[in-house]
Every structure is written in structure tokens, then in C-alpha cells.
Amino acid sequence: MIQIDIDKKLHGSRGDMDLDVHLEIPEGQFIALMGESGSGKTTLLRVLAGLEKAEGTITVEGLTWLKQQKMLPPQQREIGFVFQDYALFENMSVEENLLFVNDDRTLASELLAMTELSRLAPRNVKGLSGGQKQRVSLCRAMMKRPKLLLMDEPLSALDPAMRTKLQEEIRKLHKTFGTTTIMVSHDTDVSYHLSDRILVLDHGKIIADGTPEEILVKVSTVTYTLNR
């Protein structure tokens, strides 16, 4: 179980606001985090990763990551982070990017095979397409078998065919490794097909929390908010 009870002052799309989030997330759940730009979605991921400070507490399977002013450093949190801009080491090959995180060649080979990247293992990442780079980024995030996988718009820069392919690979990795996943997304179709649960953030607060069917099908007012 992940327990989140945090508060952080931010300047959002509509001025000053409090990122005020209180959540319980069962182990292994896939959450899509939606809402308009500037609502606090990426900041929430960064707080969970330990990249930004906040007031409050974060507890993951009984281990305290944040309590008042005491923060567990990012490197001690069992997380994987897939950034929107890939954040790969461009002086390294595909395989070297993975092994830099964890020197486990067996796991690296398994991940590259699952994402159909094995033949590209020795290639420098500079020569890869955007879709290939995002798949490498996803594999690298899984190299420590994280308890929590955080993804910030992982499919936004991809064409429709590659988006569908990577969507299937994300689902496969999530199920195979049993990782709890939180994905920021503006894409209602991706969120509907990937997630078990959708949270809608508006001006720093969760205004809707439910299944994809409840949020994207039954609640037309929330669907409107997501597409503003």
C-alpha cells in the first residue's frame, strides 16, 4: 500500500495554489493521472520521486519516504521514472543505458526482448527514433524492479501506430513485474485502456477518483475538464 498525504504551494495555470493530495494506492494498481496543464500532475510525480520537497508524509509498504522535513533521497526510493524527454545518456549504447542503472545483463536482455529492442542493444541511442528511445527509457526505468513506476506523458510524442505498440508494452511490463504505476496523461484513450483507476487533478486537488468507466464514460463534466 502507498499512502500519500502531502501539501505543497505552487504557482499553477490559474495562479497560486496548494498541491493538496491525500491518497491510498493498493500495490500493483495502474493509475492514470489526468487534468489540465498546470494542475500539479508532474509536480506530484516529482514529489513522489523525491525530486521536489513537500510538507506531509509518504509511506510505501511501511517504509517512510517523507515525514515532515525528513526526506528519503531519490536513490533510496525504489522507483522508476520515465520522463517525457527520454533523459537517456546519448554517449552510450542502448544496453549501456540500462546497465548504468543496474549491472544485471540477464534482466537487461529480458527487458530488451520484451520490447523488441534486442537487435538494437549495441547501437548508440542518438541514432534511434523517438519511439525506440521511449522504449529504452521504459526498460531503463524497470532495471531495478521498482516498487513504483512513474511516467510523465510517455506516449505524447509518438505517432498513432507507435503509441499503440508502446501502450501494449507498458501493459506487459506492468503485469509481468507487478509494479504499482502512476502515469500522467492527457490522452483519454490511453488512460481508458491502460489504467485500473483514474485520478483527475484540478488546481492542485483531486476532483475525481474512479474506474476508467466511471471517469471517462459516466461523468461527462469531468471528461470536459480533461479536454479543455
N, C-alpha and C positions, 0 to 999 in steps of 0.2 A: 504494500500500500504506500502511495505517495501522498503526503499531507502538505498542503501549501496554504500559508496564512501570511500574506505579505502586503506591504503598503510602500509605495514609492511615489514621490512627487515628480511629475513630468510636465513638459510643455507639448501638448498634442496638436492635432489639426484644428481644434476649436479653442485653443488657449491652454492655460494651466489646468492640470487635472491630477487626480490621485489614481495611480495604478493600485487598485484595491481588490485583491483576488483571494478567495477562500475556496479551496477545492480538496476533494479526496479522489484519488485516481487508483483504481484496482490494478494490481500487477498484470501486465500483458495487454492492457487496453490500448486501442489505437484512437487517438483524439485528433480531430481537425479543429484548429483554432482559426475562427473567421471573424470578419469585421472590417470596417472601412480603414483606409490608410490613416495612420496617426492615432489609432485607438489603443496602442500599447502592446500589440501582439509580439513583435520582435523583442521588445524590452523584456517581456515576460520570459521568453526563451533565454535571453542573456542573463537574467537574474537566476534562473534555474541552473544555468551552466556555471555560475559563479563569476561571470564576466562583468557584472554590474552589481552594486550594492543595493540593498533594500532593508526596510525595517520588517521585523516579524520572524517567522520560523518556516523552515522547510525540512521535512523529515522523510527519508526514503528507506523503507523496510527497516525501521527502527534506528537508522543512523541519522544523526542530525547534521544537515548541510548548512543550515543557517539558524542562528538563535540570537536575537537582539543584534549586537555588534560583532559577534563571532561568526566568521565565515570559513567553511571548509574550502581550501584552494581548488581551482578548477581541475588541476591534475589529479586530485584525490577523489573527485567525484566520478562515479562510473557512468560517464555519459559519452555519447557520440553526437557530433554536431555536423549537419550537412548545411553548408552555407549557400546562399543564393548565387554567389560569385565563385563557387567551387573551392577557392582557397587552397589550391594544390601547389606543390613545390615544382616549379617549372624547369628546374635544373636536374630533375630526377625522372626516372622511368616510372611507368605505371606501378610495377612491382615494388620499386624502391619507395614510392609514396606510401604504400601500405606497410612495408616493413619498418619504416621510420617510426610508426606508431607502436608496433609490436613485432618483434623479430620472430614471427611464427609463420614459416613458409607453408606449412600444411594448411593453416587457416587462410592465408592469402590465396593459395591455389584454389581452395574450396570457394571462396567468395568470387574470385575472378571467373571460375567455371559457372557459378550460378547466374552471373550477369553477362555471360558470353563474351568475356574480355580476355580469356586465356592467351589467345594469339597475339594480343597487344601488350602482354606483360613486359617485354623488354623495350617497348617504344617510349620515347620521351613524351611527356604529356602535352608539350607545346603543339605537337602535330595532331592532336585528337580533335574530333568535332565536339560541339557543345554537349550533345547527348552522351558521348563517351566520357567526357570529363565529369559530368554529373554522376555517371555510374561509378567511376573511380572514386569520387568523393563519397558516395554512399558506401562503397566497400571499405574505404579507409575508416569511416565512422564506425563500422562494425568490427574493426580489428581487435578491440578489447572486450568484445562481447558485452556491450554496455547494458546496464540496467535501464537506462533512459536514453532514447534516441530522439534528438531534437532536429527538426528540419524546417528551414525557412524558405518557403516558396520553391521547393526543389524541382518543380516541373514548369515553372513560369516561362523560361526562355526557350522551350523546346517546341518543335513542330508537332502537330497532332499525332502523327504516327509514332514518333519517338516518345511523346508523352504517354501514350497508351502502353508502349513496351515497358517504359521505366515504372509506370504505375504497377504493372504486374510483378516486376522485380522487387519493388518496395514491399508489396504484399507478401511475396515469397520469403524475403529475408525476415520480415516481422514475425511471420508464423514459425519459421524454422528456428529462430533464436529466442522466441518468446519474449522479445523486448517490449517494454512499455514505450509507446511512441507518441510524440506530440508534433503535429505538422501545421505550420502556418500556411494558409492557402486562401486565395480569392476565388478559386475555381470550384463552383458548386458541384460540377460533375465528378471531379476528382475526389472531393470531400465525401460525396454520397457513396461512391464505390469503394473507397479505401477505409473509411473510419467506422468505428463502433459507436462513437459518440462525438457530437459536435458542440463546441462552446462558441458563443458569439460574444465578442468583446466590443463594448461601445463606451468611448470616453473613459477607459480605464476600469470598467466594471463589466462583469459577466451579466448579460441581459437575457440569455437563453442557454439552456443546457439540456440536451436530449439526444435521442437517436437521430440518424440522418432523416428518417421518415418524418419524425416529429418536427424537426427544424426546417427541413427544405421542402417538404410536401404540404404539411398541415398548417404551418404558420406563415402565411403569405406576407405579413408585415415584417417578419424577420428576414425573409428572402429578399424583400425590397431593400432593407437596410444593407444586406451583403453586397448588393449590386449598385449601390449609389456611387 
